Amino acid sequence: MTFVSKSARAAGEGHLEVTGDLTIRGTTHEVTLSVDEISAAQDMRGNSRIGATASTKIKRSDFGMTWNKALETGGVVVGDVVTITLEASLVKAV
């Protein structure tokens, strides 16, 4: 799985929307990540750090992931719509 960003825009204080190409198993689609909880801090070594949480929802079938299994009680093991969540901690290059 890879994500290559193409653009970013402010979506309120401490929030961004980052649009880019998400590739899973050789299939690429454009998605928008909602980035929240952007916070800056200094770590114990004095480095500037930024932390953020990003998420998006995709349809597994759009990326060729169609495996599933029916349950005896109805429904299926894996839903087609899934949420991808990323946690990032970035250190400013000196």
Distance bins in CASP14 RR format, pairs under 12 A and 6 or more apart:
PFRMAT RR
TARGET T0000
AUTHOR 0000-0000-0000
RMODE 2
METHOD distances of the structure
MODEL  1
1 21 0 0 0 0 0 1 0 0 0 0 0
1 22 1 0 0 1 0 0 0 0 0 0 0
1 23 1 0 0 1 0 0 0 0 0 0 0
1 24 1 0 1 0 0 0 0 0 0 0 0
1 25 0 0 0 0 1 0 0 0 0 0 0
1 26 0 0 0 0 1 0 0 0 0 0 0
1 27 0 0 0 0 0 1 0 0 0 0 0
1 28 0 0 0 0 0 1 0 0 0 0 0
1 29 0 0 0 0 0 1 0 0 0 0 0
1 31 0 0 0 0 0 1 0 0 0 0 0
1 56 0 0 0 0 0 1 0 0 0 0 0
1 58 0 0 0 0 0 1 0 0 0 0 0
1 63 0 0 0 0 1 0 0 0 0 0 0
1 65 0 0 0 0 0 1 0 0 0 0 0
1 82 0 0 0 0 0 1 0 0 0 0 0
1 84 0 0 0 0 1 0 0 0 0 0 0
1 86 0 0 0 0 0 1 0 0 0 0 0
2 20 0 0 0 0 0 1 0 0 0 0 0
2 21 0 0 0 0 1 0 0 0 0 0 0
2 22 1 0 0 1 0 0 0 0 0 0 0
2 23 1 0 1 0 0 0 0 0 0 0 0
2 24 0 0 0 0 1 0 0 0 0 0 0
2 25 0 0 0 0 0 1 0 0 0 0 0
2 26 0 0 0 0 1 0 0 0 0 0 0
2 27 0 0 0 0 0 1 0 0 0 0 0
2 28 0 0 0 0 1 0 0 0 0 0 0
2 31 0 0 0 0 0 1 0 0 0 0 0
3 18 0 0 0 0 1 0 0 0 0 0 0
3 19 0 0 0 0 0 1 0 0 0 0 0
3 20 1 0 0 1 0 0 0 0 0 0 0
3 21 1 0 0 1 0 0 0 0 0 0 0
3 22 1 0 1 0 0 0 0 0 0 0 0
3 23 1 0 0 1 0 0 0 0 0 0 0
3 24 0 0 0 0 1 0 0 0 0 0 0
3 28 0 0 0 0 0 1 0 0 0 0 0
3 29 0 0 0 0 0 1 0 0 0 0 0
3 30 0 0 0 0 0 1 0 0 0 0 0
3 31 1 0 0 1 0 0 0 0 0 0 0
3 32 0 0 0 0 0 1 0 0 0 0 0
3 33 1 0 0 1 0 0 0 0 0 0 0
3 35 0 0 0 0 0 1 0 0 0 0 0
3 54 0 0 0 0 1 0 0 0 0 0 0
3 56 0 0 0 0 1 0 0 0 0 0 0
3 58 0 0 0 0 0 1 0 0 0 0 0
3 84 0 0 0 0 1 0 0 0 0 0 0
3 86 0 0 0 0 1 0 0 0 0 0 0
3 88 0 0 0 0 0 1 0 0 0 0 0
4 18 0 0 0 0 0 1 0 0 0 0 0
4 19 0 0 0 0 0 1 0 0 0 0 0
4 20 1 0 0 1 0 0 0 0 0 0 0
4 21 1 0 1 0 0 0 0 0 0 0 0
4 22 0 0 0 0 1 0 0 0 0 0 0
4 23 1 0 0 1 0 0 0 0 0 0 0
4 28 0 0 0 0 1 0 0 0 0 0 0
4 29 0 0 0 0 0 1 0 0 0 0 0
4 30 0 0 0 0 0 1 0 0 0 0 0
4 31 0 0 0 0 0 1 0 0 0 0 0
4 33 0 0 0 0 0 1 0 0 0 0 0
5 16 0 0 0 0 0 1 0 0 0 0 0
5 17 0 0 0 0 0 1 0 0 0 0 0
5 18 1 0 1 0 0 0 0 0 0 0 0
5 19 1 0 0 1 0 0 0 0 0 0 0
5 20 1 0 1 0 0 0 0 0 0 0 0
5 21 0 0 0 0 1 0 0 0 0 0 0
5 22 0 0 0 0 0 1 0 0 0 0 0
5 30 0 0 0 0 0 1 0 0 0 0 0
5 31 0 0 0 0 0 1 0 0 0 0 0
5 32 0 0 0 0 0 1 0 0 0 0 0
5 33 0 0 0 0 1 0 0 0 0 0 0
5 35 0 0 0 0 0 1 0 0 0 0 0
5 54 0 0 0 0 0 1 0 0 0 0 0
5 86 0 0 0 0 0 1 0 0 0 0 0
6 17 0 0 0 0 0 1 0 0 0 0 0
6 18 0 0 0 0 1 0 0 0 0 0 0
6 19 1 0 1 0 0 0 0 0 0 0 0
6 20 1 0 1 0 0 0 0 0 0 0 0
6 21 1 0 0 1 0 0 0 0 0 0 0
6 22 0 0 0 0 0 1 0 0 0 0 0
6 28 0 0 0 0 0 1 0 0 0 0 0
6 30 1 0 0 1 0 0 0 0 0 0 0
6 31 0 0 0 0 0 1 0 0 0 0 0
6 32 0 0 0 0 0 1 0 0 0 0 0
6 33 0 0 0 0 0 1 0 0 0 0 0
7 16 0 0 0 0 0 1 0 0 0 0 0
7 17 0 0 0 0 1 0 0 0 0 0 0
7 18 1 0 0 1 0 0 0 0 0 0 0
7 19 1 0 1 0 0 0 0 0 0 0 0
7 20 1 0 0 1 0 0 0 0 0 0 0
7 21 0 0 0 0 0 1 0 0 0 0 0
7 30 0 0 0 0 0 1 0 0 0 0 0
7 32 0 0 0 0 1 0 0 0 0 0 0
7 33 0 0 0 0 0 1 0 0 0 0 0
8 15 0 0 0 0 0 1 0 0 0 0 0
8 16 1 0 1 0 0 0 0 0 0 0 0
8 17 1 0 0 1 0 0 0 0 0 0 0
8 18 1 0 1 0 0 0 0 0 0 0 0
8 19 1 0 0 1 0 0 0 0 0 0 0
8 20 0 0 0 0 1 0 0 0 0 0 0
8 32 0 0 0 0 1 0 0 0 0 0 0
8 33 0 0 0 0 1 0 0 0 0 0 0
8 34 0 0 0 0 0 1 0 0 0 0 0
8 35 0 0 0 0 1 0 0 0 0 0 0
8 38 0 0 0 0 0 1 0 0 0 0 0
8 52 0 0 0 0 0 1 0 0 0 0 0
8 54 0 0 0 0 0 1 0 0 0 0 0
9 15 0 0 0 0 1 0 0 0 0 0 0
9 16 1 0 0 1 0 0 0 0 0 0 0
9 17 1 0 1 0 0 0 0 0 0 0 0
9 18 0 0 0 0 1 0 0 0 0 0 0
9 19 0 0 0 0 1 0 0 0 0 0 0
9 32 0 0 0 0 1 0 0 0 0 0 0
9 33 0 0 0 0 0 1 0 0 0 0 0
9 34 0 0 0 0 0 1 0 0 0 0 0
9 35 0 0 0 0 0 1 0 0 0 0 0
10 16 1 0 0 1 0 0 0 0 0 0 0
10 17 0 0 0 0 1 0 0 0 0 0 0
10 18 0 0 0 0 0 1 0 0 0 0 0
10 35 0 0 0 0 0 1 0 0 0 0 0
10 38 0 0 0 0 0 1 0 0 0 0 0
11 17 1 0 1 0 0 0 0 0 0 0 0
11 18 0 0 0 0 1 0 0 0 0 0 0
11 19 0 0 0 0 0 1 0 0 0 0 0
11 32 0 0 0 0 1 0 0 0 0 0 0
11 33 0 0 0 0 0 1 0 0 0 0 0
11 34 1 0 0 1 0 0 0 0 0 0 0
11 35 0 0 0 0 1 0 0 0 0 0 0
11 36 0 0 0 0 1 0 0 0 0 0 0
11 38 0 0 0 0 0 1 0 0 0 0 0
11 54 0 0 0 0 0 1 0 0 0 0 0
12 34 0 0 0 0 0 1 0 0 0 0 0
12 35 0 0 0 0 0 1 0 0 0 0 0
12 36 0 0 0 0 0 1 0 0 0 0 0
12 38 0 0 0 0 0 1 0 0 0 0 0
13 36 0 0 0 0 0 1 0 0 0 0 0
13 37 0 0 0 0 0 1 0 0 0 0 0
13 38 0 0 0 0 1 0 0 0 0 0 0
13 39 0 0 0 0 0 1 0 0 0 0 0
14 34 0 0 0 0 0 1 0 0 0 0 0
14 35 0 0 0 0 1 0 0 0 0 0 0
14 36 1 0 0 1 0 0 0 0 0 0 0
14 37 1 0 0 1 0 0 0 0 0 0 0
14 38 1 0 1 0 0 0 0 0 0 0 0
14 39 0 0 0 0 1 0 0 0 0 0 0
14 40 0 0 0 0 0 1 0 0 0 0 0
14 50 0 0 0 0 0 1 0 0 0 0 0
14 51 0 0 0 0 0 1 0 0 0 0 0
14 52 0 0 0 0 1 0 0 0 0 0 0
14 53 0 0 0 0 0 1 0 0 0 0 0
15 33 0 0 0 0 0 1 0 0 0 0 0
15 34 1 0 0 1 0 0 0 0 0 0 0
15 35 1 0 0 1 0 0 0 0 0 0 0
15 36 1 0 1 0 0 0 0 0 0 0 0
15 37 0 0 0 0 1 0 0 0 0 0 0
15 38 1 0 0 1 0 0 0 0 0 0 0
15 39 0 0 0 0 0 1 0 0 0 0 0
15 52 0 0 0 0 1 0 0 0 0 0 0
15 53 0 0 0 0 0 1 0 0 0 0 0
15 54 0 0 0 0 0 1 0 0 0 0 0
15 55 0 0 0 0 0 1 0 0 0 0 0
16 32 0 0 0 0 0 1 0 0 0 0 0
16 33 0 0 0 0 1 0 0 0 0 0 0
16 34 1 0 0 1 0 0 0 0 0 0 0
16 35 1 0 1 0 0 0 0 0 0 0 0
16 36 0 0 0 0 1 0 0 0 0 0 0
16 37 0 0 0 0 0 1 0 0 0 0 0
16 38 1 0 0 1 0 0 0 0 0 0 0
16 50 0 0 0 0 0 1 0 0 0 0 0
16 51 0 0 0 0 0 1 0 0 0 0 0
16 52 0 0 0 0 1 0 0 0 0 0 0
16 53 0 0 0 0 0 1 0 0 0 0 0
16 54 0 0 0 0 1 0 0 0 0 0 0
16 88 0 0 0 0 0 1 0 0 0 0 0
17 31 0 0 0 0 0 1 0 0 0 0 0
17 32 1 0 1 0 0 0 0 0 0 0 0
17 33 1 0 0 1 0 0 0 0 0 0 0
17 34 1 0 0 1 0 0 0 0 0 0 0
17 35 1 0 0 1 0 0 0 0 0 0 0
17 36 0 0 0 0 0 1 0 0 0 0 0
17 54 0 0 0 0 1 0 0 0 0 0 0
17 55 0 0 0 0 0 1 0 0 0 0 0
17 56 0 0 0 0 1 0 0 0 0 0 0
18 30 0 0 0 0 0 1 0 0 0 0 0
18 31 0 0 0 0 1 0 0 0 0 0 0
18 32 1 0 0 1 0 0 0 0 0 0 0
18 33 1 0 1 0 0 0 0 0 0 0 0
18 34 0 0 0 0 1 0 0 0 0 0 0
18 35 1 0 1 0 0 0 0 0 0 0 0
18 36 0 0 0 0 0 1 0 0 0 0 0
18 38 0 0 0 0 0 1 0 0 0 0 0
18 52 0 0 0 0 1 0 0 0 0 0 0
18 54 1 0 0 1 0 0 0 0 0 0 0
18 55 0 0 0 0 0 1 0 0 0 0 0
18 56 0 0 0 0 1 0 0 0 0 0 0
18 86 0 0 0 0 0 1 0 0 0 0 0
18 88 0 0 0 0 0 1 0 0 0 0 0
19 29 0 0 0 0 0 1 0 0 0 0 0
19 30 1 0 0 1 0 0 0 0 0 0 0
19 31 1 0 0 1 0 0 0 0 0 0 0
19 32 1 0 1 0 0 0 0 0 0 0 0
19 33 1 0 0 1 0 0 0 0 0 0 0
19 34 0 0 0 0 0 1 0 0 0 0 0
19 35 0 0 0 0 0 1 0 0 0 0 0
19 54 0 0 0 0 0 1 0 0 0 0 0
19 56 0 0 0 0 1 0 0 0 0 0 0
20 28 0 0 0 0 1 0 0 0 0 0 0
20 29 0 0 0 0 1 0 0 0 0 0 0
20 30 1 0 1 0 0 0 0 0 0 0 0
20 31 1 0 0 1 0 0 0 0 0 0 0
20 32 1 0 0 1 0 0 0 0 0 0 0
20 33 1 0 0 1 0 0 0 0 0 0 0
20 54 0 0 0 0 0 1 0 0 0 0 0
20 56 0 0 0 0 1 0 0 0 0 0 0
21 27 0 0 0 0 0 1 0 0 0 0 0
21 28 1 0 1 0 0 0 0 0 0 0 0
21 29 1 0 0 1 0 0 0 0 0 0 0
21 30 1 0 1 0 0 0 0 0 0 0 0
21 31 1 0 0 1 0 0 0 0 0 0 0
21 32 0 0 0 0 0 1 0 0 0 0 0
21 33 0 0 0 0 0 1 0 0 0 0 0
21 63 0 0 0 0 0 1 0 0 0 0 0
22 28 1 0 0 1 0 0 0 0 0 0 0
22 29 1 0 1 0 0 0 0 0 0 0 0
22 30 1 0 0 1 0 0 0 0 0 0 0
22 31 1 0 1 0 0 0 0 0 0 0 0
22 32 0 0 0 0 1 0 0 0 0 0 0
22 33 0 0 0 0 1 0 0 0 0 0 0
22 54 0 0 0 0 0 1 0 0 0 0 0
22 56 1 0 0 1 0 0 0 0 0 0 0
22 57 0 0 0 0 0 1 0 0 0 0 0
22 58 1 0 0 1 0 0 0 0 0 0 0
22 59 0 0 0 0 0 1 0 0 0 0 0
22 62 0 0 0 0 1 0 0 0 0 0 0
22 63 0 0 0 0 1 0 0 0 0 0 0
22 84 0 0 0 0 1 0 0 0 0 0 0
22 86 0 0 0 0 0 1 0 0 0 0 0
23 29 0 0 0 0 1 0 0 0 0 0 0
23 30 0 0 0 0 0 1 0 0 0 0 0
23 31 0 0 0 0 0 1 0 0 0 0 0
23 58 0 0 0 0 0 1 0 0 0 0 0
23 62 0 0 0 0 0 1 0 0 0 0 0
23 63 0 0 0 0 1 0 0 0 0 0 0
23 64 0 0 0 0 0 1 0 0 0 0 0
24 31 0 0 0 0 0 1 0 0 0 0 0
24 58 0 0 0 0 1 0 0 0 0 0 0
24 59 0 0 0 0 0 1 0 0 0 0 0
24 60 0 0 0 0 1 0 0 0 0 0 0
24 61 0 0 0 0 0 1 0 0 0 0 0
24 62 0 0 0 0 1 0 0 0 0 0 0
24 63 1 0 1 0 0 0 0 0 0 0 0
24 64 0 0 0 0 1 0 0 0 0 0 0
24 65 1 0 0 1 0 0 0 0 0 0 0
24 82 0 0 0 0 0 1 0 0 0 0 0
24 84 0 0 0 0 1 0 0 0 0 0 0
25 60 0 0 0 0 0 1 0 0 0 0 0
25 61 0 0 0 0 0 1 0 0 0 0 0
25 62 0 0 0 0 0 1 0 0 0 0 0
25 63 1 0 0 1 0 0 0 0 0 0 0
25 64 1 0 0 1 0 0 0 0 0 0 0
25 65 1 0 0 1 0 0 0 0 0 0 0
25 66 0 0 0 0 0 1 0 0 0 0 0
25 67 0 0 0 0 0 1 0 0 0 0 0
26 62 0 0 0 0 0 1 0 0 0 0 0
26 63 0 0 0 0 1 0 0 0 0 0 0
26 64 0 0 0 0 1 0 0 0 0 0 0
26 65 0 0 0 0 0 1 0 0 0 0 0
27 58 0 0 0 0 0 1 0 0 0 0 0
27 59 0 0 0 0 0 1 0 0 0 0 0
27 60 0 0 0 0 0 1 0 0 0 0 0
27 61 0 0 0 0 0 1 0 0 0 0 0
27 62 1 0 0 1 0 0 0 0 0 0 0
27 63 1 0 1 0 0 0 0 0 0 0 0
27 64 1 0 1 0 0 0 0 0 0 0 0
27 65 0 0 0 0 1 0 0 0 0 0 0
27 66 0 0 0 0 0 1 0 0 0 0 0
28 58 0 0 0 0 0 1 0 0 0 0 0
28 62 0 0 0 0 0 1 0 0 0 0 0
28 63 0 0 0 0 1 0 0 0 0 0 0
28 64 0 0 0 0 0 1 0 0 0 0 0
29 56 0 0 0 0 0 1 0 0 0 0 0
29 58 1 0 0 1 0 0 0 0 0 0 0
29 59 0 0 0 0 1 0 0 0 0 0 0
29 60 0 0 0 0 0 1 0 0 0 0 0
29 61 0 0 0 0 0 1 0 0 0 0 0
29 62 1 0 1 0 0 0 0 0 0 0 0
29 63 1 0 0 1 0 0 0 0 0 0 0
29 64 0 0 0 0 0 1 0 0 0 0 0
30 56 0 0 0 0 0 1 0 0 0 0 0
30 58 0 0 0 0 0 1 0 0 0 0 0
30 62 0 0 0 0 0 1 0 0 0 0 0
31 54 0 0 0 0 0 1 0 0 0 0 0
31 55 0 0 0 0 0 1 0 0 0 0 0
31 56 1 0 1 0 0 0 0 0 0 0 0
31 57 0 0 0 0 1 0 0 0 0 0 0
31 58 1 0 0 1 0 0 0 0 0 0 0
31 59 0 0 0 0 0 1 0 0 0 0 0
31 62 0 0 0 0 1 0 0 0 0 0 0
31 63 0 0 0 0 0 1 0 0 0 0 0
31 82 0 0 0 0 0 1 0 0 0 0 0
31 83 0 0 0 0 0 1 0 0 0 0 0
31 84 0 0 0 0 1 0 0 0 0 0 0
31 86 0 0 0 0 0 1 0 0 0 0 0
32 54 0 0 0 0 1 0 0 0 0 0 0
32 55 0 0 0 0 0 1 0 0 0 0 0
32 56 1 0 0 1 0 0 0 0 0 0 0
32 57 0 0 0 0 0 1 0 0 0 0 0
32 58 0 0 0 0 0 1 0 0 0 0 0
32 84 0 0 0 0 0 1 0 0 0 0 0
33 52 0 0 0 0 1 0 0 0 0 0 0
33 53 0 0 0 0 1 0 0 0 0 0 0
33 54 1 0 1 0 0 0 0 0 0 0 0
33 55 1 0 0 1 0 0 0 0 0 0 0
33 56 1 0 1 0 0 0 0 0 0 0 0
33 57 0 0 0 0 0 1 0 0 0 0 0
33 58 0 0 0 0 0 1 0 0 0 0 0
33 83 0 0 0 0 0 1 0 0 0 0 0
33 84 0 0 0 0 1 0 0 0 0 0 0
33 85 0 0 0 0 1 0 0 0 0 0 0
33 86 1 0 0 1 0 0 0 0 0 0 0
33 88 0 0 0 0 0 1 0 0 0 0 0
34 52 0 0 0 0 0 1 0 0 0 0 0
34 53 0 0 0 0 1 0 0 0 0 0 0
34 54 1 0 0 1 0 0 0 0 0 0 0
34 55 1 0 1 0 0 0 0 0 0 0 0
34 56 1 0 0 1 0 0 0 0 0 0 0
34 57 0 0 0 0 1 0 0 0 0 0 0
34 83 0 0 0 0 0 1 0 0 0 0 0
34 84 0 0 0 0 0 1 0 0 0 0 0
34 85 0 0 0 0 0 1 0 0 0 0 0
34 86 0 0 0 0 0 1 0 0 0 0 0
35 50 0 0 0 0 0 1 0 0 0 0 0
35 51 0 0 0 0 1 0 0 0 0 0 0
35 52 1 0 1 0 0 0 0 0 0 0 0
35 53 1 0 0 1 0 0 0 0 0 0 0
35 54 1 0 1 0 0 0 0 0 0 0 0
35 55 0 0 0 0 1 0 0 0 0 0 0
35 56 0 0 0 0 1 0 0 0 0 0 0
35 85 0 0 0 0 0 1 0 0 0 0 0
35 86 0 0 0 0 1 0 0 0 0 0 0
35 87 0 0 0 0 0 1 0 0 0 0 0
35 88 0 0 0 0 1 0 0 0 0 0 0
35 90 0 0 0 0 0 1 0 0 0 0 0
36 51 0 0 0 0 0 1 0 0 0 0 0
36 52 1 0 0 1 0 0 0 0 0 0 0
36 53 1 0 1 0 0 0 0 0 0 0 0
36 54 1 0 0 1 0 0 0 0 0 0 0
36 55 1 0 0 1 0 0 0 0 0 0 0
36 56 0 0 0 0 0 1 0 0 0 0 0
36 85 0 0 0 0 0 1 0 0 0 0 0
36 86 0 0 0 0 0 1 0 0 0 0 0
36 87 0 0 0 0 0 1 0 0 0 0 0
36 88 0 0 0 0 0 1 0 0 0 0 0
37 50 0 0 0 0 0 1 0 0 0 0 0
37 51 1 0 0 1 0 0 0 0 0 0 0
37 52 1 0 0 1 0 0 0 0 0 0 0
37 53 1 0 1 0 0 0 0 0 0 0 0
37 54 0 0 0 0 1 0 0 0 0 0 0
37 55 0 0 0 0 0 1 0 0 0 0 0
37 85 0 0 0 0 0 1 0 0 0 0 0
37 86 0 0 0 0 0 1 0 0 0 0 0
37 87 0 0 0 0 1 0 0 0 0 0 0
37 88 0 0 0 0 0 1 0 0 0 0 0
37 89 0 0 0 0 0 1 0 0 0 0 0
38 49 0 0 0 0 0 1 0 0 0 0 0
38 50 1 0 0 1 0 0 0 0 0 0 0
38 51 1 0 0 1 0 0 0 0 0 0 0
38 52 1 0 1 0 0 0 0 0 0 0 0
38 53 0 0 0 0 1 0 0 0 0 0 0
38 54 0 0 0 0 1 0 0 0 0 0 0
38 88 0 0 0 0 1 0 0 0 0 0 0
38 89 0 0 0 0 0 1 0 0 0 0 0
38 90 0 0 0 0 0 1 0 0 0 0 0
39 48 0 0 0 0 0 1 0 0 0 0 0
39 49 0 0 0 0 1 0 0 0 0 0 0
39 50 1 0 0 1 0 0 0 0 0 0 0
39 51 1 0 1 0 0 0 0 0 0 0 0
39 52 1 0 0 1 0 0 0 0 0 0 0
39 53 0 0 0 0 1 0 0 0 0 0 0
39 88 0 0 0 0 0 1 0 0 0 0 0
39 89 0 0 0 0 0 1 0 0 0 0 0
39 90 0 0 0 0 0 1 0 0 0 0 0
40 47 0 0 0 0 0 1 0 0 0 0 0
40 48 1 0 0 1 0 0 0 0 0 0 0
40 49 1 0 0 1 0 0 0 0 0 0 0
40 50 1 0 1 0 0 0 0 0 0 0 0
40 51 1 0 0 1 0 0 0 0 0 0 0
40 52 0 0 0 0 0 1 0 0 0 0 0
40 89 0 0 0 0 0 1 0 0 0 0 0
40 90 0 0 0 0 1 0 0 0 0 0 0
40 91 0 0 0 0 0 1 0 0 0 0 0
40 92 0 0 0 0 1 0 0 0 0 0 0
41 47 0 0 0 0 1 0 0 0 0 0 0
41 48 0 0 0 0 1 0 0 0 0 0 0
41 49 1 0 1 0 0 0 0 0 0 0 0
41 50 1 0 0 1 0 0 0 0 0 0 0
41 51 1 0 0 1 0 0 0 0 0 0 0
41 52 0 0 0 0 0 1 0 0 0 0 0
41 89 0 0 0 0 1 0 0 0 0 0 0
41 90 0 0 0 0 0 1 0 0 0 0 0
41 91 0 0 0 0 0 1 0 0 0 0 0
41 92 0 0 0 0 0 1 0 0 0 0 0
42 48 1 0 0 1 0 0 0 0 0 0 0
42 49 1 0 0 1 0 0 0 0 0 0 0
42 50 0 0 0 0 0 1 0 0 0 0 0
42 91 0 0 0 0 0 1 0 0 0 0 0
42 92 0 0 0 0 0 1 0 0 0 0 0
43 49 1 0 1 0 0 0 0 0 0 0 0
43 50 0 0 0 0 0 1 0 0 0 0 0
43 51 0 0 0 0 0 1 0 0 0 0 0
43 89 0 0 0 0 1 0 0 0 0 0 0
43 90 0 0 0 0 0 1 0 0 0 0 0
43 91 1 0 0 1 0 0 0 0 0 0 0
43 92 0 0 0 0 0 1 0 0 0 0 0
45 91 0 0 0 0 1 0 0 0 0 0 0
45 92 0 0 0 0 0 1 0 0 0 0 0
45 94 0 0 0 0 0 1 0 0 0 0 0
46 91 0 0 0 0 1 0 0 0 0 0 0
46 92 0 0 0 0 0 1 0 0 0 0 0
46 94 0 0 0 0 0 1 0 0 0 0 0
47 89 0 0 0 0 0 1 0 0 0 0 0
47 90 0 0 0 0 0 1 0 0 0 0 0
47 91 1 0 1 0 0 0 0 0 0 0 0
47 92 1 0 0 1 0 0 0 0 0 0 0
47 93 0 0 0 0 1 0 0 0 0 0 0
47 94 0 0 0 0 1 0 0 0 0 0 0
48 89 0 0 0 0 0 1 0 0 0 0 0
48 90 0 0 0 0 1 0 0 0 0 0 0
48 91 1 0 0 1 0 0 0 0 0 0 0
48 92 1 0 1 0 0 0 0 0 0 0 0
48 93 0 0 0 0 1 0 0 0 0 0 0
48 94 0 0 0 0 1 0 0 0 0 0 0
49 88 0 0 0 0 0 1 0 0 0 0 0
49 89 1 0 0 1 0 0 0 0 0 0 0
49 90 1 0 0 1 0 0 0 0 0 0 0
49 91 1 0 1 0 0 0 0 0 0 0 0
49 92 1 0 0 1 0 0 0 0 0 0 0
49 93 0 0 0 0 0 1 0 0 0 0 0
50 88 0 0 0 0 1 0 0 0 0 0 0
50 89 1 0 0 1 0 0 0 0 0 0 0
50 90 1 0 1 0 0 0 0 0 0 0 0
50 91 0 0 0 0 1 0 0 0 0 0 0
50 92 1 0 0 1 0 0 0 0 0 0 0
51 86 0 0 0 0 0 1 0 0 0 0 0
51 87 0 0 0 0 1 0 0 0 0 0 0
51 88 1 0 1 0 0 0 0 0 0 0 0
51 89 1 0 1 0 0 0 0 0 0 0 0
51 90 1 0 0 1 0 0 0 0 0 0 0
51 91 0 0 0 0 1 0 0 0 0 0 0
51 92 0 0 0 0 0 1 0 0 0 0 0
52 85 0 0 0 0 0 1 0 0 0 0 0
52 86 0 0 0 0 1 0 0 0 0 0 0
52 87 1 0 0 1 0 0 0 0 0 0 0
52 88 1 0 1 0 0 0 0 0 0 0 0
52 89 0 0 0 0 1 0 0 0 0 0 0
52 90 1 0 0 1 0 0 0 0 0 0 0
53 83 0 0 0 0 0 1 0 0 0 0 0
53 84 0 0 0 0 0 1 0 0 0 0 0
53 85 1 0 0 1 0 0 0 0 0 0 0
53 86 1 0 0 1 0 0 0 0 0 0 0
53 87 1 0 1 0 0 0 0 0 0 0 0
53 88 1 0 0 1 0 0 0 0 0 0 0
53 89 0 0 0 0 0 1 0 0 0 0 0
54 83 0 0 0 0 0 1 0 0 0 0 0
54 84 0 0 0 0 1 0 0 0 0 0 0
54 85 1 0 0 1 0 0 0 0 0 0 0
54 86 1 0 1 0 0 0 0 0 0 0 0
54 87 0 0 0 0 1 0 0 0 0 0 0
54 88 1 0 0 1 0 0 0 0 0 0 0
54 90 0 0 0 0 0 1 0 0 0 0 0
55 82 0 0 0 0 0 1 0 0 0 0 0
55 83 1 0 1 0 0 0 0 0 0 0 0
55 84 1 0 0 1 0 0 0 0 0 0 0
55 85 1 0 1 0 0 0 0 0 0 0 0
55 86 1 0 0 1 0 0 0 0 0 0 0
55 87 0 0 0 0 1 0 0 0 0 0 0
55 88 0 0 0 0 0 1 0 0 0 0 0
56 81 0 0 0 0 0 1 0 0 0 0 0
56 82 0 0 0 0 1 0 0 0 0 0 0
56 83 1 0 0 1 0 0 0 0 0 0 0
56 84 1 0 1 0 0 0 0 0 0 0 0
56 85 0 0 0 0 1 0 0 0 0 0 0
56 86 0 0 0 0 1 0 0 0 0 0 0
57 79 0 0 0 0 0 1 0 0 0 0 0
57 80 0 0 0 0 0 1 0 0 0 0 0
57 81 1 0 1 0 0 0 0 0 0 0 0
57 82 1 0 0 1 0 0 0 0 0 0 0
57 83 1 0 1 0 0 0 0 0 0 0 0
57 84 1 0 0 1 0 0 0 0 0 0 0
57 85 0 0 0 0 0 1 0 0 0 0 0
58 64 0 0 0 0 0 1 0 0 0 0 0
58 65 0 0 0 0 1 0 0 0 0 0 0
58 79 0 0 0 0 0 1 0 0 0 0 0
58 80 0 0 0 0 1 0 0 0 0 0 0
58 81 1 0 0 1 0 0 0 0 0 0 0
58 82 1 0 0 1 0 0 0 0 0 0 0
58 83 0 0 0 0 1 0 0 0 0 0 0
58 84 1 0 0 1 0 0 0 0 0 0 0
58 85 0 0 0 0 0 1 0 0 0 0 0
59 65 0 0 0 0 1 0 0 0 0 0 0
59 66 0 0 0 0 0 1 0 0 0 0 0
59 78 0 0 0 0 0 1 0 0 0 0 0
59 79 0 0 0 0 1 0 0 0 0 0 0
59 80 1 0 1 0 0 0 0 0 0 0 0
59 81 1 0 1 0 0 0 0 0 0 0 0
59 82 0 0 0 0 1 0 0 0 0 0 0
59 83 0 0 0 0 0 1 0 0 0 0 0
59 84 0 0 0 0 0 1 0 0 0 0 0
60 66 1 0 0 1 0 0 0 0 0 0 0
60 67 0 0 0 0 1 0 0 0 0 0 0
60 68 0 0 0 0 1 0 0 0 0 0 0
60 76 0 0 0 0 0 1 0 0 0 0 0
60 77 0 0 0 0 0 1 0 0 0 0 0
60 78 1 0 0 1 0 0 0 0 0 0 0
60 79 1 0 0 1 0 0 0 0 0 0 0
60 80 1 0 1 0 0 0 0 0 0 0 0
60 81 1 0 0 1 0 0 0 0 0 0 0
60 82 1 0 1 0 0 0 0 0 0 0 0
60 83 0 0 0 0 0 1 0 0 0 0 0
60 84 0 0 0 0 0 1 0 0 0 0 0
61 67 0 0 0 0 0 1 0 0 0 0 0
61 68 0 0 0 0 1 0 0 0 0 0 0
61 76 0 0 0 0 0 1 0 0 0 0 0
61 78 0 0 0 0 0 1 0 0 0 0 0
61 79 0 0 0 0 1 0 0 0 0 0 0
61 80 1 0 1 0 0 0 0 0 0 0 0
61 81 0 0 0 0 1 0 0 0 0 0 0
61 82 0 0 0 0 0 1 0 0 0 0 0
62 80 0 0 0 0 1 0 0 0 0 0 0
62 81 0 0 0 0 1 0 0 0 0 0 0
62 82 0 0 0 0 0 1 0 0 0 0 0
63 80 0 0 0 0 0 1 0 0 0 0 0
63 81 0 0 0 0 0 1 0 0 0 0 0
63 82 0 0 0 0 1 0 0 0 0 0 0
63 84 0 0 0 0 0 1 0 0 0 0 0
64 80 0 0 0 0 0 1 0 0 0 0 0
65 78 0 0 0 0 1 0 0 0 0 0 0
65 79 0 0 0 0 0 1 0 0 0 0 0
65 80 0 0 0 0 1 0 0 0 0 0 0
65 81 0 0 0 0 0 1 0 0 0 0 0
65 82 0 0 0 0 1 0 0 0 0 0 0
66 76 0 0 0 0 0 1 0 0 0 0 0
66 78 0 0 0 0 1 0 0 0 0 0 0
66 79 0 0 0 0 0 1 0 0 0 0 0
66 80 0 0 0 0 1 0 0 0 0 0 0
67 76 0 0 0 0 0 1 0 0 0 0 0
67 77 0 0 0 0 1 0 0 0 0 0 0
67 78 1 0 0 1 0 0 0 0 0 0 0
67 79 0 0 0 0 0 1 0 0 0 0 0
67 80 0 0 0 0 0 1 0 0 0 0 0
68 74 0 0 0 0 0 1 0 0 0 0 0
68 75 0 0 0 0 1 0 0 0 0 0 0
68 76 1 0 1 0 0 0 0 0 0 0 0
68 77 1 0 1 0 0 0 0 0 0 0 0
68 78 1 0 1 0 0 0 0 0 0 0 0
68 79 1 0 0 1 0 0 0 0 0 0 0
68 80 0 0 0 0 1 0 0 0 0 0 0
69 75 0 0 0 0 1 0 0 0 0 0 0
69 76 1 0 0 1 0 0 0 0 0 0 0
69 77 1 0 1 0 0 0 0 0 0 0 0
69 78 0 0 0 0 1 0 0 0 0 0 0
69 79 0 0 0 0 0 1 0 0 0 0 0
70 76 1 0 1 0 0 0 0 0 0 0 0
70 77 0 0 0 0 1 0 0 0 0 0 0
70 78 0 0 0 0 0 1 0 0 0 0 0
70 79 0 0 0 0 0 1 0 0 0 0 0
71 77 1 0 0 1 0 0 0 0 0 0 0
71 78 0 0 0 0 0 1 0 0 0 0 0
71 79 0 0 0 0 0 1 0 0 0 0 0
END
